[in-house]
Amino acid sequence: MARKKAVVRARLAPALILILLAYGCAAAPASKKFVKVFLPDGFAVSSELAVTDEERQRGLMFREKLNPDQGMLFLFAEEGAHSFWMKNMRFAIDILWLDKGKRIIYIEPKAPPCPAEPCPSYDPGAMAMYVLELDGGTAQKHGLKLHDRLDFILPKDLRAARTF
C-alpha cells in the first residue's frame, strides 16, 4: 500500500510542479521596459516603452504627473499616421512624432487634457514610426524643432521581433 502511494505521488509531482510554474508565470506582472532618449542638446529622458496595443491605448492616462526627465515612447511595427488624444489625462504634454530615422516630423506642444468627450485627436499628417510624449513645455525648453534627430536604442528583444 505504501509503495502504491509513493508511485502515485511520483507521477503527480511533475504535473503539480508544472501547474505551479504556470500559475506563477501568469500571476507575475509584466516588467515595464524603459529606454533613455537623448535630445539633441544631450538631455536624457527616461522613457517608458508602450509596445503592445493595450499599453499604447492606455499611454499616460490617469497619471498624476510626468517629471521633466520622464517620457513615454510609443513603438509601432510600421510607419503610419498615428493619431493621439488626451482622454483621461491630467496634465498637458508635448507629443513628438518621429519617422523611422528617429527624426521629428511633427510636434504638438502642450496638448491640453480632455475633460469631456468628444476629445480632439492630434495627427502628424505624415508617416511616423515612434511617438514620444514629454511633460508639457519640454520641447520648447530644449529647443526641439522639426527634423531634429533623437537618439535611443531599443532593447534587443524588441529590435529582433519588430512585431509590436
SVG drawing of the C-alpha trace seen along z (x, -y; Angstrom):
<svg xmlns="http://www.w3.org/2000/svg" viewBox="-18 -77 43 79">
<polyline fill="none" stroke="black" stroke-width="0.4" points="0.0,0.0 2.8,-2.4 4.6,-1.6 1.4,-2.3 1.1,-5.8 4.7,-6.5 4.2,-5.7 1.1,-7.9 3.0,-10.8 5.9,-10.4 3.6,-10.6 1.7,-13.6 4.7,-15.6 5.9,-16.7 2.3,-17.7 1.9,-19.7 5.2,-21.5 4.2,-22.4 0.8,-23.8 2.6,-25.9 5.1,-27.2 2.4,-28.1 0.4,-29.9 3.5,-31.8 4.3,-33.0 0.7,-34.1 0.4,-35.9 3.7,-37.8 3.2,-41.3 4.8,-42.2 8.0,-44.2 8.0,-47.6 10.7,-48.5 12.5,-51.8 15.0,-53.4 17.0,-56.6 16.0,-59.0 18.7,-61.6 17.6,-65.0 20.0,-67.0 21.2,-69.1 22.3,-65.9 19.4,-65.9 18.3,-62.4 14.7,-61.4 13.9,-58.1 11.1,-56.8 8.7,-54.0 8.0,-51.9 4.5,-51.5 4.8,-48.4 1.5,-46.4 -1.8,-47.7 -3.0,-47.8 0.0,-49.8 -0.4,-52.3 -4.1,-52.7 -3.6,-53.4 -0.5,-55.6 -0.2,-58.2 -3.9,-58.1 -4.8,-58.6 -1.2,-59.5 -0.9,-62.5 2.3,-64.0 5.3,-63.4 8.7,-64.6 10.8,-66.8 13.2,-63.9 10.5,-61.3 8.5,-60.4 6.7,-57.6 7.9,-56.2 5.3,-54.5 6.6,-51.9 4.8,-50.9 5.6,-47.9 5.5,-50.1 5.2,-53.7 1.7,-55.2 -0.3,-58.4 -0.8,-57.5 -3.2,-59.9 -3.3,-60.6 -5.8,-62.1 -5.8,-63.3 -8.7,-61.4 -8.3,-60.8 -5.1,-62.9 -4.5,-65.1 -1.7,-67.4 -0.5,-68.9 2.1,-67.1 4.3,-67.7 3.7,-65.0 6.5,-64.4 6.1,-62.1 9.3,-60.6 10.0,-58.9 11.9,-55.6 15.2,-57.5 14.1,-59.0 13.8,-62.5 11.0,-64.7 8.3,-65.1 5.7,-66.9 5.4,-68.5 2.1,-69.1 3.2,-71.4 1.4,-71.5 -1.6,-69.3 -4.2,-70.0 -6.0,-67.3 -9.5,-66.5 -12.1,-66.9 -15.0,-65.5 -15.7,-63.7 -15.5,-64.3 -11.8,-64.7 -9.8,-66.2 -7.3,-64.0 -3.7,-65.1 -2.4,-63.8 1.0,-64.4 -0.2,-64.5 2.8,-62.3 4.1,-58.8 5.6,-58.1 7.3,-55.1 7.6,-56.4 5.8,-58.9 7.4,-60.4 5.3,-62.1 7.0,-64.6 6.0,-66.9 4.3,-70.0 6.9,-72.6 9.9,-70.3 10.2,-70.6 10.4,-74.4 12.7,-74.3 15.2,-72.1 14.7,-73.9 13.3,-70.9 12.3,-71.5 11.3,-69.6 14.0,-67.3 15.9,-67.1 17.1,-63.6 16.6,-61.9 18.8,-59.0 17.7,-55.8 18.5,-52.1 15.6,-49.7 16.1,-46.5 17.4,-43.6 14.2,-41.5 12.2,-44.4 14.7,-45.1 14.6,-41.4 10.9,-41.0 9.6,-44.2 6.1,-42.9 4.9,-45.4"/>
</svg>
